[in-house]
Amino acid sequence: MSEVRIIKANKSILDRTRSRHLDKLRVAAYCRVSTDSEDQLHSYRLQVQYYTDLIEEKDEWEFADIYADEAITGTQVEKREDFQRLINDCMNGEIDMIITKSIARFARNTLDTLKYVRQLKEKNIAVFFEKENINTLTMDGELLLVILSSVAQQEVETISSNVKMGLKMKMKRGELVGFHGCLGYDYNKEDKSISVNEKEAEIVRYIFNRYIEGVGCYVIARELTNLGYKTKKGNSVWNDSGVRGIIKNEKYTGDILLGKTFTVDPISKRRLDNMGEEDQFYLKDHHEPIISKEVFEKAQKIRLKRGSNRGNLSGKREKYSRQYAFSSMLRCGFCGSNLSRRNWHSGKKHSKVVWQCITGTKKGKKYCPQCKGVEEEMIEKAFLDSYKLITNNNKDIVDEFMKRIEDMLKDSSAIKQIDKIKKDINSLETKKIT
């Protein structure tokens, strides 16, 4: 029988990624607290001090660094800057071992935990979880890790469910949840009261009045910008989506609908509009209204009419616009979709404005082969001819029509704009004199 000679293991540590022996393990610690409350921040400082002392006390360890994230959620590692710095340093070969309090401190969902542990394991870098007493480089480490990280994720989901229940109970009691104020109202965080901001309330009334007069959101936004009104955030440029959001907001009637959106899950934290998946709570006569419920209802009828399906074959919701005289009023005789205004040969000698089928222009000619651009001048002429036929050239009807046009041109917004221009001119004249 052959003689067997035992070659004793070399207790020095081999860094396989750099093919060199290390006398000491370069150890880093990772700490995190989820909120910025005083108790949590105190816990955070204690963790930093504890791991600094622990690493420096051991002769076989070399202090690498302390990586710590304050008041950051653990459910998504992308939001933790120091955690990302820790992983980058590990990938660069600057760390041999990571110590952290528990799996829940490292990552709170199973997928992220396993992803980073395996990534580090490939570089021969250990992660040691103190609470669970797991070293990821040991043979049984990963099996335990899968089980315990799943438990940690379940804990997050349970906490999220409890928080959701607590918020619902608050809403049920009529308490405001997630309200930070809106144009026309000031919000007091201490007593959670809402009071009317009269200067902003005038803008809200103007928006509703113009809307029920038949003016679209795009035009109203342009008017507000020209008049020099500011948004709630102080912006001087308005857009149609901001105006539409004000028109849809029930708070201006003194009521509040709580639970308009909901969080899908605590890991992705994705929020969706509540279409009936979660309970909602409607608080009537909660605060002082800016507009009457009658005006609000009128605005909603107009909004729903404009936003509803207008008989197109696709069944999709269509955008309603009053940007041009014939916007949303012309329809393709072949496929039924709306016509949109287009400028052919813009900026050139043969430039002309036409109205063309949306299906043909957006999807391609094959979806509406017969569609052709109709010149705007021809449409205007056809409209006038049709109007004359209807009225039989009745002078009284034509005069009434022209009077209404003049009244619209002399509306309050135009007067306000003229007054503003006059003030600006006077101001400039005064500066010129002085």
C-alpha positions as a LaTeX table, in Angstrom:
\begin{tabular}{lrrr}
\hline
Residue & $x$ (\AA) & $y$ (\AA) & $z$ (\AA) \\
\hline
Met1 & 0.00 & 0.00 & 0.00 \\
Ser2 & 1.34 & 3.43 & $-0.96$ \\
Glu3 & 2.38 & 5.88 & 1.71 \\
Val4 & 0.03 & 8.83 & 2.18 \\
Arg5 & 1.56 & 12.18 & 3.09 \\
Ile6 & $-0.79$ & 14.88 & 4.38 \\
Ile7 & $-0.16$ & 18.41 & 3.11 \\
Lys8 & $-1.48$ & 20.75 & 5.77 \\
Ala9 & $-3.78$ & 23.59 & 4.75 \\
Asn10 & $-2.19$ & 27.03 & 4.53 \\
Lys11 & $-4.01$ & 29.21 & 7.01 \\
Ser12 & $-3.10$ & 32.36 & 5.12 \\
Ile13 & $-5.87$ & 33.61 & 2.90 \\
Leu14 & $-5.68$ & 33.42 & $-0.88$ \\
Asp15 & $-7.31$ & 36.15 & $-2.89$ \\
Arg16 & $-8.22$ & 34.08 & $-5.97$ \\
Thr17 & $-9.27$ & 37.15 & $-7.98$ \\
Arg18 & $-5.75$ & 38.63 & $-7.71$ \\
Ser19 & $-3.75$ & 35.42 & $-7.12$ \\
Arg20 & $-2.08$ & 36.72 & $-3.97$ \\
His21 & $-2.06$ & 35.84 & $-0.27$ \\
Leu22 & $-3.57$ & 38.15 & 2.29 \\
Asp23 & $-2.33$ & 38.36 & 5.85 \\
Lys24 & $-5.58$ & 40.00 & 6.92 \\
Leu25 & $-9.17$ & 40.11 & 5.70 \\
Arg26 & $-10.21$ & 43.58 & 4.57 \\
Val27 & $-13.58$ & 43.88 & 6.29 \\
Ala28 & $-16.30$ & 46.49 & 5.68 \\
Ala29 & $-19.62$ & 46.94 & 7.47 \\
Tyr30 & $-22.96$ & 48.03 & 6.07 \\
Cys31 & $-25.55$ & 49.83 & 8.24 \\
Arg32 & $-28.94$ & 51.34 & 7.42 \\
Val33 & $-31.97$ & 52.91 & 9.07 \\
Ser34 & $-35.27$ & 53.40 & 7.25 \\
Thr35 & $-36.56$ & 56.67 & 8.72 \\
Asp36 & $-35.08$ & 59.93 & 9.94 \\
Ser37 & $-36.75$ & 59.80 & 13.39 \\
Glu38 & $-34.53$ & 60.53 & 16.39 \\
Asp39 & $-34.66$ & 56.94 & 17.66 \\
Gln40 & $-33.69$ & 55.50 & 14.29 \\
Leu41 & $-30.83$ & 57.97 & 13.80 \\
His42 & $-29.54$ & 57.12 & 17.27 \\
Ser43 & $-29.64$ & 53.43 & 16.29 \\
Tyr44 & $-27.77$ & 54.29 & 13.09 \\
Arg45 & $-24.95$ & 56.05 & 15.00 \\
Leu46 & $-24.67$ & 53.13 & 17.41 \\
Gln47 & $-24.39$ & 50.66 & 14.51 \\
Val48 & $-21.57$ & 52.67 & 12.92 \\
Gln49 & $-19.66$ & 52.86 & 16.21 \\
Tyr50 & $-20.25$ & 49.16 & 17.01 \\
Tyr51 & $-18.89$ & 47.88 & 13.68 \\
Thr52 & $-15.94$ & 50.26 & 13.72 \\
Asp53 & $-14.90$ & 48.90 & 17.14 \\
Leu54 & $-15.64$ & 45.27 & 16.18 \\
Ile55 & $-13.44$ & 45.32 & 13.06 \\
Glu56 & $-10.55$ & 47.18 & 14.69 \\
Glu57 & $-10.50$ & 44.79 & 17.69 \\
Lys58 & $-9.76$ & 41.66 & 15.59 \\
Asp59 & $-6.11$ & 41.16 & 14.66 \\
Glu60 & $-6.95$ & 39.02 & 11.58 \\
Trp61 & $-9.20$ & 41.78 & 10.18 \\
Glu62 & $-8.22$ & 45.02 & 8.53 \\
Phe63 & $-10.66$ & 47.92 & 8.68 \\
Ala64 & $-11.80$ & 48.74 & 5.12 \\
Asp65 & $-14.67$ & 51.19 & 5.60 \\
Ile66 & $-18.14$ & 51.72 & 7.06 \\
Tyr67 & $-20.90$ & 52.07 & 4.48 \\
Ala68 & $-24.09$ & 53.56 & 5.84 \\
Asp69 & $-27.39$ & 54.87 & 4.44 \\
Glu70 & $-29.52$ & 57.19 & 6.55 \\
Ala71 & $-33.32$ & 57.42 & 6.27 \\
Ile72 & $-33.45$ & 55.31 & 3.10 \\
Thr73 & $-35.93$ & 52.56 & 2.33 \\
Gly74 & $-34.47$ & 49.09 & 2.08 \\
Thr75 & $-36.93$ & 47.68 & $-0.43$ \\
Gln76 & $-35.06$ & 49.07 & $-3.44$ \\
Val77 & $-31.25$ & 48.97 & $-3.42$ \\
Glu78 & $-31.02$ & 51.46 & $-6.33$ \\
Lys79 & $-31.99$ & 54.25 & $-3.92$ \\
Arg80 & $-29.19$ & 53.42 & $-1.46$ \\
Glu81 & $-26.10$ & 55.34 & $-2.58$ \\
Asp82 & $-23.69$ & 53.89 & $-0.02$ \\
Phe83 & $-24.86$ & 50.35 & $-0.73$ \\
Gln84 & $-24.06$ & 50.89 & $-4.40$ \\
Arg85 & $-20.66$ & 52.31 & $-3.44$ \\
Leu86 & $-20.03$ & 49.20 & $-1.30$ \\
Ile87 & $-20.81$ & 46.84 & $-4.21$ \\
Asn88 & $-18.59$ & 48.88 & $-6.58$ \\
Asp89 & $-15.68$ & 48.75 & $-4.12$ \\
Cys90 & $-16.14$ & 44.99 & $-3.79$ \\
Met91 & $-16.09$ & 44.56 & $-7.57$ \\
Asn92 & $-12.89$ & 46.64 & $-7.68$ \\
Gly93 & $-11.19$ & 44.19 & $-5.27$ \\
Glu94 & $-10.97$ & 46.55 & $-2.29$ \\
Ile95 & $-13.01$ & 44.42 & 0.18 \\
Asp96 & $-12.82$ & 40.73 & 1.22 \\
Met97 & $-15.74$ & 40.53 & 3.64 \\
Ile98 & $-18.92$ & 42.44 & 4.51 \\
Ile99 & $-20.56$ & 42.41 & 7.93 \\
Thr100 & $-24.16$ & 43.53 & 8.38 \\
Lys101 & $-26.68$ & 43.26 & 11.21 \\
Ser102 & $-29.27$ & 41.12 & 9.40 \\
Ile103 & $-30.66$ & 40.09 & 6.02 \\
Ala104 & $-33.37$ & 42.75 & 6.41 \\
Arg105 & $-30.67$ & 45.44 & 6.72 \\
Phe106 & $-28.87$ & 44.21 & 3.59 \\
Ala107 & $-31.90$ & 43.88 & 1.26 \\
Arg108 & $-35.58$ & 43.30 & 1.93 \\
Asn109 & $-36.55$ & 41.23 & $-1.05$ \\
Thr110 & $-35.32$ & 37.76 & $-1.94$ \\
Leu111 & $-34.37$ & 38.60 & $-5.52$ \\
Asp112 & $-32.01$ & 41.46 & $-4.61$ \\
Thr113 & $-30.47$ & 39.54 & $-1.69$ \\
Leu114 & $-29.56$ & 36.52 & $-3.83$ \\
Lys115 & $-28.45$ & 38.66 & $-6.78$ \\
Tyr116 & $-25.86$ & 40.60 & $-4.79$ \\
Val117 & $-24.75$ & 37.68 & $-2.60$ \\
Arg118 & $-24.04$ & 35.53 & $-5.68$ \\
Gln119 & $-22.34$ & 38.43 & $-7.41$ \\
Leu120 & $-20.02$ & 38.85 & $-4.41$ \\
Lys121 & $-19.53$ & 35.10 & $-4.04$ \\
Glu122 & $-18.12$ & 34.92 & $-7.57$ \\
Lys123 & $-15.43$ & 37.36 & $-6.41$ \\
Asn124 & $-14.80$ & 35.21 & $-3.29$ \\
Ile125 & $-16.25$ & 37.96 & $-1.07$ \\
Ala126 & $-18.19$ & 36.81 & 2.00 \\
Val127 & $-21.23$ & 38.48 & 3.50 \\
Phe128 & $-21.75$ & 37.73 & 7.19 \\
Phe129 & $-25.23$ & 38.30 & 8.67 \\
Glu130 & $-24.84$ & 38.57 & 12.46 \\
Lys131 & $-28.42$ & 38.03 & 13.54 \\
Glu132 & $-28.90$ & 34.88 & 11.43 \\
Asn133 & $-25.25$ & 33.75 & 11.89 \\
Ile134 & $-24.85$ & 33.08 & 8.15 \\
Asn135 & $-21.62$ & 33.27 & 6.19 \\
Thr136 & $-22.45$ & 33.23 & 2.48 \\
Leu137 & $-19.24$ & 31.41 & 1.55 \\
Thr138 & $-20.15$ & 28.30 & 3.57 \\
Met139 & $-21.88$ & 25.39 & 1.87 \\
Asp140 & $-25.19$ & 25.71 & 3.72 \\
Gly141 & $-25.24$ & 29.50 & 3.58 \\
Glu142 & $-27.32$ & 29.95 & 0.42 \\
Leu143 & $-30.10$ & 27.57 & 1.42 \\
Leu144 & $-30.57$ & 29.38 & 4.71 \\
Leu145 & $-30.29$ & 32.69 & 2.88 \\
Val146 & $-33.17$ & 31.84 & 0.53 \\
Ile147 & $-35.41$ & 30.92 & 3.45 \\
Leu148 & $-34.51$ & 33.85 & 5.68 \\
Ser149 & $-34.55$ & 36.50 & 2.94 \\
Ser150 & $-38.03$ & 35.27 & 1.97 \\
Val151 & $-39.03$ & 35.76 & 5.61 \\
Ala152 & $-37.55$ & 39.27 & 5.51 \\
Gln153 & $-39.55$ & 40.07 & 2.36 \\
Gln154 & $-42.70$ & 38.73 & 3.97 \\
Glu155 & $-42.04$ & 41.00 & 6.94 \\
Val156 & $-41.89$ & 44.03 & 4.61 \\
Glu157 & $-45.16$ & 43.02 & 2.97 \\
Thr158 & $-46.80$ & 42.55 & 6.38 \\
Ile159 & $-45.63$ & 45.99 & 7.56 \\
Ser160 & $-46.87$ & 47.52 & 4.30 \\
Ser161 & $-50.25$ & 45.85 & 4.76 \\
Asn162 & $-50.49$ & 47.20 & 8.33 \\
Val163 & $-49.57$ & 50.72 & 7.17 \\
Lys164 & $-52.21$ & 50.52 & 4.43 \\
Met165 & $-54.82$ & 49.45 & 6.98 \\
Gly166 & $-53.84$ & 52.32 & 9.27 \\
Leu167 & $-54.17$ & 54.86 & 6.44 \\
Lys168 & $-57.59$ & 53.48 & 5.51 \\
Met169 & $-58.73$ & 53.83 & 9.11 \\
Lys170 & $-57.59$ & 57.47 & 9.08 \\
Met171 & $-59.51$ & 58.10 & 5.85 \\
Lys172 & $-62.58$ & 56.44 & 7.32 \\
Arg173 & $-62.39$ & 58.86 & 10.26 \\
Gly174 & $-62.27$ & 61.77 & 7.78 \\
Glu175 & $-58.58$ & 62.61 & 8.29 \\
Leu176 & $-56.57$ & 63.95 & 5.36 \\
Val177 & $-53.97$ & 61.53 & 4.00 \\
Gly178 & $-51.35$ & 62.54 & 1.43 \\
Phe179 & $-52.75$ & 66.07 & 0.85 \\
His180 & $-50.13$ & 68.77 & 0.25 \\
Gly181 & $-52.30$ & 71.61 & $-1.03$ \\
Cys182 & $-53.55$ & 72.70 & $-4.46$ \\
Leu183 & $-54.09$ & 75.93 & $-6.38$ \\
Gly184 & $-56.66$ & 78.06 & $-4.55$ \\
Tyr185 & $-56.07$ & 76.54 & $-1.12$ \\
Asp186 & $-53.46$ & 76.80 & 1.64 \\
Tyr187 & $-52.79$ & 73.73 & 3.77 \\
Asn188 & $-51.81$ & 73.93 & 7.44 \\
Lys189 & $-49.73$ & 70.85 & 8.30 \\
Glu190 & $-50.09$ & 71.30 & 12.06 \\
Asp191 & $-53.88$ & 71.22 & 12.36 \\
Lys192 & $-54.44$ & 69.72 & 8.84 \\
Ser193 & $-56.87$ & 72.48 & 7.92 \\
Ile194 & $-57.56$ & 73.87 & 4.43 \\
Ser195 & $-58.23$ & 77.57 & 3.86 \\
Val196 & $-59.02$ & 79.53 & 0.69 \\
Asn197 & $-56.21$ & 81.54 & $-0.91$ \\
Glu198 & $-58.31$ & 84.28 & $-2.50$ \\
Lys199 & $-55.66$ & 85.40 & $-5.00$ \\
Glu200 & $-55.31$ & 81.86 & $-6.36$ \\
Ala201 & $-59.05$ & 81.21 & $-6.07$ \\
Glu202 & $-59.66$ & 83.89 & $-8.72$ \\
Ile203 & $-57.58$ & 81.86 & $-11.19$ \\
Val204 & $-59.60$ & 78.73 & $-10.39$ \\
Arg205 & $-62.90$ & 80.56 & $-10.98$ \\
Tyr206 & $-61.56$ & 81.99 & $-14.24$ \\
Ile207 & $-60.62$ & 78.46 & $-15.45$ \\
Phe208 & $-64.06$ & 77.00 & $-14.67$ \\
Asn209 & $-65.94$ & 79.97 & $-16.16$ \\
Arg210 & $-63.97$ & 79.84 & $-19.41$ \\
Tyr211 & $-64.36$ & 76.05 & $-19.62$ \\
Ile212 & $-68.15$ & 76.05 & $-19.29$ \\
Glu213 & $-68.23$ & 78.85 & $-21.89$ \\
Gly214 & $-66.84$ & 76.25 & $-24.28$ \\
Val215 & $-63.15$ & 77.12 & $-24.31$ \\
Gly216 & $-60.74$ & 74.15 & $-24.34$ \\
Cys217 & $-57.91$ & 73.47 & $-21.87$ \\
Tyr218 & $-55.21$ & 74.30 & $-24.42$ \\
Val219 & $-56.64$ & 77.77 & $-25.07$ \\
Ile220 & $-57.26$ & 78.43 & $-21.35$ \\
Ala221 & $-53.63$ & 77.50 & $-20.59$ \\
Arg222 & $-52.45$ & 79.93 & $-23.26$ \\
Glu223 & $-54.68$ & 82.68 & $-21.86$ \\
Leu224 & $-53.38$ & 82.14 & $-18.30$ \\
Thr225 & $-49.79$ & 82.32 & $-19.56$ \\
Asn226 & $-50.52$ & 85.55 & $-21.48$ \\
Leu227 & $-52.28$ & 87.09 & $-18.46$ \\
Gly228 & $-49.22$ & 86.44 & $-16.29$ \\
Tyr229 & $-50.91$ & 84.12 & $-13.79$ \\
Lys230 & $-48.69$ & 81.70 & $-11.85$ \\
Thr231 & $-49.23$ & 78.02 & $-11.13$ \\
Lys232 & $-49.17$ & 76.64 & $-7.57$ \\
Lys233 & $-45.46$ & 75.90 & $-8.02$ \\
Gly234 & $-44.79$ & 79.44 & $-9.26$ \\
Asn235 & $-44.40$ & 78.62 & $-12.95$ \\
Ser236 & $-45.49$ & 81.32 & $-15.39$ \\
Val237 & $-46.13$ & 78.89 & $-18.27$ \\
Trp238 & $-49.33$ & 76.86 & $-18.10$ \\
Asn239 & $-50.12$ & 73.63 & $-19.94$ \\
Asp240 & $-53.42$ & 71.97 & $-20.84$ \\
Ser241 & $-52.87$ & 68.96 & $-18.54$ \\
Gly242 & $-52.52$ & 71.29 & $-15.52$ \\
Val243 & $-55.76$ & 73.07 & $-16.43$ \\
Arg244 & $-57.52$ & 69.72 & $-16.95$ \\
Gly245 & $-56.33$ & 68.55 & $-13.52$ \\
Ile246 & $-57.95$ & 71.61 & $-11.90$ \\
Ile247 & $-61.24$ & 71.03 & $-13.75$ \\
Lys248 & $-61.34$ & 67.39 & $-12.55$ \\
Asn249 & $-60.53$ & 68.26 & $-8.92$ \\
Glu250 & $-63.57$ & 67.90 & $-6.66$ \\
Lys251 & $-61.81$ & 69.82 & $-3.85$ \\
Tyr252 & $-62.97$ & 73.12 & $-5.36$ \\
Thr253 & $-66.57$ & 72.23 & $-4.38$ \\
Gly254 & $-65.57$ & 71.77 & $-0.73$ \\
Asp255 & $-65.51$ & 67.95 & $-0.97$ \\
Ile256 & $-62.53$ & 65.57 & $-0.93$ \\
Leu257 & $-62.14$ & 62.11 & $-2.45$ \\
Leu258 & $-59.49$ & 60.10 & $-0.59$ \\
Gly259 & $-57.82$ & 57.03 & $-2.09$ \\
Lys260 & $-57.51$ & 58.19 & $-5.71$ \\
Thr261 & $-54.32$ & 56.17 & $-6.13$ \\
Phe262 & $-52.86$ & 53.07 & $-4.47$ \\
Thr263 & $-49.49$ & 51.31 & $-4.16$ \\
Val264 & $-49.34$ & 48.03 & $-6.08$ \\
Asp265 & $-46.72$ & 46.40 & $-3.83$ \\
Pro266 & $-44.10$ & 47.47 & $-1.27$ \\
Ile267 & $-41.16$ & 46.29 & $-3.39$ \\
Ser268 & $-41.66$ & 48.23 & $-6.64$ \\
Lys269 & $-43.68$ & 50.97 & $-4.86$ \\
Arg270 & $-45.50$ & 51.56 & $-8.17$ \\
Arg271 & $-48.63$ & 53.71 & $-7.80$ \\
Leu272 & $-51.70$ & 53.41 & $-10.02$ \\
Asp273 & $-54.97$ & 55.30 & $-10.35$ \\
Asn274 & $-57.62$ & 53.59 & $-8.24$ \\
Met275 & $-60.16$ & 52.20 & $-10.70$ \\
Gly276 & $-62.08$ & 50.35 & $-7.98$ \\
Glu277 & $-59.32$ & 47.98 & $-6.83$ \\
Glu278 & $-59.17$ & 49.67 & $-3.39$ \\
Asp279 & $-61.73$ & 51.43 & $-1.16$ \\
Gln280 & $-62.21$ & 55.18 & $-1.58$ \\
Phe281 & $-63.63$ & 57.67 & 0.92 \\
Tyr282 & $-65.65$ & 60.77 & $-0.04$ \\
Leu283 & $-65.77$ & 63.63 & 2.49 \\
Lys284 & $-68.68$ & 66.01 & 1.83 \\
Asp285 & $-68.57$ & 69.70 & 2.82 \\
His286 & $-65.10$ & 69.27 & 4.30 \\
His287 & $-63.91$ & 72.84 & 3.69 \\
Glu288 & $-64.95$ & 76.16 & 2.12 \\
Pro289 & $-65.77$ & 75.77 & $-1.60$ \\
Ile290 & $-64.36$ & 78.01 & $-4.34$ \\
Ile291 & $-66.97$ & 77.12 & $-6.97$ \\
Ser292 & $-70.51$ & 75.81 & $-6.71$ \\
Lys293 & $-71.40$ & 72.17 & $-7.28$ \\
Glu294 & $-73.60$ & 73.23 & $-10.21$ \\
Val295 & $-70.64$ & 74.83 & $-12.02$ \\
Phe296 & $-68.48$ & 71.79 & $-11.27$ \\
Glu297 & $-71.13$ & 69.39 & $-12.64$ \\
Lys298 & $-71.46$ & 71.45 & $-15.83$ \\
Ala299 & $-67.69$ & 71.30 & $-16.30$ \\
Gln300 & $-67.65$ & 67.52 & $-15.78$ \\
Lys301 & $-70.40$ & 67.00 & $-18.36$ \\
Ile302 & $-68.39$ & 68.98 & $-20.91$ \\
Arg303 & $-65.18$ & 67.14 & $-19.98$ \\
Leu304 & $-66.77$ & 63.69 & $-20.25$ \\
Lys305 & $-68.41$ & 64.57 & $-23.53$ \\
Arg306 & $-65.10$ & 65.73 & $-24.97$ \\
Gly307 & $-63.17$ & 62.78 & $-23.59$ \\
Ser308 & $-65.64$ & 60.06 & $-24.56$ \\
Asn309 & $-65.34$ & 57.84 & $-27.59$ \\
Arg310 & $-66.47$ & 59.93 & $-30.56$ \\
Gly311 & $-67.64$ & 57.04 & $-32.72$ \\
Asn312 & $-64.29$ & 55.97 & $-34.21$ \\
Leu313 & $-63.80$ & 52.35 & $-35.22$ \\
Ser314 & $-60.82$ & 51.69 & $-32.92$ \\
Gly315 & $-62.89$ & 52.35 & $-29.77$ \\
Lys316 & $-60.04$ & 54.35 & $-28.24$ \\
Arg317 & $-60.49$ & 57.49 & $-26.17$ \\
Glu318 & $-59.78$ & 60.51 & $-28.36$ \\
Lys319 & $-58.35$ & 63.87 & $-27.50$ \\
Tyr320 & $-60.82$ & 66.75 & $-27.77$ \\
Ser321 & $-59.38$ & 70.11 & $-28.80$ \\
Arg322 & $-60.70$ & 73.60 & $-29.50$ \\
Gln323 & $-57.34$ & 74.88 & $-30.74$ \\
Tyr324 & $-58.75$ & 75.60 & $-34.24$ \\
Ala325 & $-62.22$ & 76.47 & $-35.54$ \\
Phe326 & $-62.87$ & 72.97 & $-36.92$ \\
Ser327 & $-61.00$ & 70.95 & $-34.25$ \\
Ser328 & $-62.86$ & 67.71 & $-33.36$ \\
Met329 & $-65.68$ & 68.69 & $-35.73$ \\
Leu330 & $-64.55$ & 67.05 & $-38.98$ \\
Arg331 & $-64.66$ & 63.30 & $-39.58$ \\
Cys332 & $-63.32$ & 61.06 & $-42.34$ \\
Gly333 & $-66.12$ & 59.83 & $-44.63$ \\
Phe334 & $-64.27$ & 56.55 & $-45.29$ \\
Cys335 & $-62.99$ & 55.27 & $-41.92$ \\
Gly336 & $-64.84$ & 57.54 & $-39.45$ \\
Ser337 & $-61.80$ & 58.89 & $-37.56$ \\
Asn338 & $-61.29$ & 62.62 & $-36.94$ \\
Leu339 & $-59.46$ & 64.94 & $-39.30$ \\
Ser340 & $-56.42$ & 66.82 & $-38.01$ \\
Arg341 & $-55.05$ & 70.15 & $-39.18$ \\
Arg342 & $-51.75$ & 69.94 & $-41.06$ \\
Asn343 & $-49.49$ & 72.46 & $-42.76$ \\
Trp344 & $-48.18$ & 71.28 & $-46.12$ \\
His345 & $-44.88$ & 72.75 & $-47.44$ \\
Ser346 & $-44.55$ & 74.94 & $-44.33$ \\
Gly347 & $-42.36$ & 78.01 & $-44.83$ \\
Lys348 & $-42.30$ & 77.57 & $-48.61$ \\
Lys349 & $-43.95$ & 79.36 & $-51.51$ \\
His350 & $-46.67$ & 76.73 & $-51.99$ \\
Ser351 & $-47.51$ & 76.40 & $-48.27$ \\
Lys352 & $-51.15$ & 75.55 & $-47.51$ \\
Val353 & $-53.25$ & 74.35 & $-44.57$ \\
Val354 & $-55.19$ & 71.12 & $-45.00$ \\
Trp355 & $-57.32$ & 68.80 & $-42.87$ \\
Gln356 & $-56.48$ & 65.10 & $-43.20$ \\
Cys357 & $-57.64$ & 61.76 & $-41.75$ \\
Ile358 & $-55.72$ & 60.85 & $-38.55$ \\
Thr359 & $-55.75$ & 57.12 & $-39.38$ \\
Gly360 & $-54.11$ & 57.72 & $-42.73$ \\
Thr361 & $-51.48$ & 60.16 & $-41.43$ \\
Lys362 & $-50.51$ & 58.22 & $-38.29$ \\
Lys363 & $-50.87$ & 54.58 & $-39.33$ \\
Gly364 & $-50.27$ & 54.82 & $-43.06$ \\
Lys365 & $-52.16$ & 55.18 & $-46.31$ \\
Lys366 & $-53.05$ & 51.47 & $-46.46$ \\
Tyr367 & $-55.32$ & 51.83 & $-43.38$ \\
Cys368 & $-57.43$ & 54.50 & $-45.16$ \\
Pro369 & $-56.52$ & 54.42 & $-48.88$ \\
Gln370 & $-59.15$ & 56.96 & $-49.97$ \\
Cys371 & $-58.13$ & 59.69 & $-47.51$ \\
Lys372 & $-56.87$ & 62.94 & $-49.01$ \\
Gly373 & $-56.00$ & 66.33 & $-47.59$ \\
Val374 & $-58.84$ & 68.87 & $-47.84$ \\
Glu375 & $-57.78$ & 72.51 & $-48.01$ \\
Glu376 & $-58.97$ & 74.64 & $-45.08$ \\
Glu377 & $-60.17$ & 77.41 & $-47.46$ \\
Met378 & $-62.53$ & 74.94 & $-49.15$ \\
Ile379 & $-63.93$ & 73.83 & $-45.76$ \\
Glu380 & $-64.48$ & 77.44 & $-44.67$ \\
Lys381 & $-66.26$ & 78.24 & $-47.96$ \\
Ala382 & $-68.42$ & 75.09 & $-47.64$ \\
Phe383 & $-69.33$ & 76.08 & $-44.07$ \\
Leu384 & $-70.41$ & 79.57 & $-45.13$ \\
Asp385 & $-72.43$ & 78.21 & $-48.06$ \\
Ser386 & $-74.15$ & 75.70 & $-45.74$ \\
Tyr387 & $-74.88$ & 78.42 & $-43.19$ \\
Lys388 & $-76.46$ & 80.61 & $-45.88$ \\
Leu389 & $-78.64$ & 77.73 & $-47.05$ \\
Ile390 & $-79.84$ & 77.07 & $-43.48$ \\
Thr391 & $-80.63$ & 80.73 & $-42.79$ \\
Asn392 & $-81.91$ & 81.41 & $-46.34$ \\
Asn393 & $-79.79$ & 84.57 & $-46.25$ \\
Asn394 & $-81.97$ & 85.85 & $-43.36$ \\
Lys395 & $-80.32$ & 89.16 & $-42.35$ \\
Asp396 & $-81.52$ & 88.97 & $-38.71$ \\
Ile397 & $-79.90$ & 85.54 & $-38.15$ \\
Val398 & $-76.66$ & 86.66 & $-39.81$ \\
Asp399 & $-76.60$ & 89.83 & $-37.66$ \\
Glu400 & $-77.20$ & 87.77 & $-34.48$ \\
Phe401 & $-74.38$ & 85.42 & $-35.47$ \\
Met402 & $-71.98$ & 88.33 & $-36.05$ \\
Lys403 & $-73.00$ & 89.92 & $-32.73$ \\
Arg404 & $-72.14$ & 86.70 & $-30.84$ \\
Ile405 & $-68.76$ & 86.56 & $-32.57$ \\
Glu406 & $-68.05$ & 90.15 & $-31.50$ \\
Asp407 & $-69.11$ & 89.39 & $-27.91$ \\
Met408 & $-66.71$ & 86.46 & $-27.79$ \\
Leu409 & $-63.89$ & 88.64 & $-29.07$ \\
Lys410 & $-64.66$ & 91.20 & $-26.40$ \\
Asp411 & $-64.57$ & 88.70 & $-23.53$ \\
Ser412 & $-63.05$ & 89.42 & $-20.14$ \\
Ser413 & $-59.75$ & 87.71 & $-20.92$ \\
Ala414 & $-59.08$ & 90.03 & $-23.87$ \\
Ile415 & $-59.97$ & 93.09 & $-21.76$ \\
Lys416 & $-57.69$ & 91.91 & $-18.95$ \\
Gln417 & $-54.89$ & 91.39 & $-21.43$ \\
Ile418 & $-55.35$ & 94.89 & $-22.88$ \\
Asp419 & $-55.36$ & 96.39 & $-19.35$ \\
Lys420 & $-52.14$ & 94.53 & $-18.53$ \\
Ile421 & $-50.46$ & 95.82 & $-21.71$ \\
Lys422 & $-51.58$ & 99.37 & $-20.91$ \\
Lys423 & $-50.10$ & 99.10 & $-17.41$ \\
Asp424 & $-46.83$ & 97.82 & $-18.85$ \\
Ile425 & $-46.72$ & 100.74 & $-21.30$ \\
Asn426 & $-47.39$ & 103.27 & $-18.51$ \\
Ser427 & $-44.69$ & 101.67 & $-16.38$ \\
Leu428 & $-42.16$ & 101.90 & $-19.23$ \\
Glu429 & $-43.15$ & 105.54 & $-19.94$ \\
Thr430 & $-42.61$ & 106.42 & $-16.26$ \\
Lys431 & $-39.17$ & 104.76 & $-16.24$ \\
Lys432 & $-38.29$ & 106.62 & $-19.46$ \\
Ile433 & $-39.18$ & 109.99 & $-17.90$ \\
Thr434 & $-37.26$ & 109.35 & $-14.67$ \\
\hline
\end{tabular}
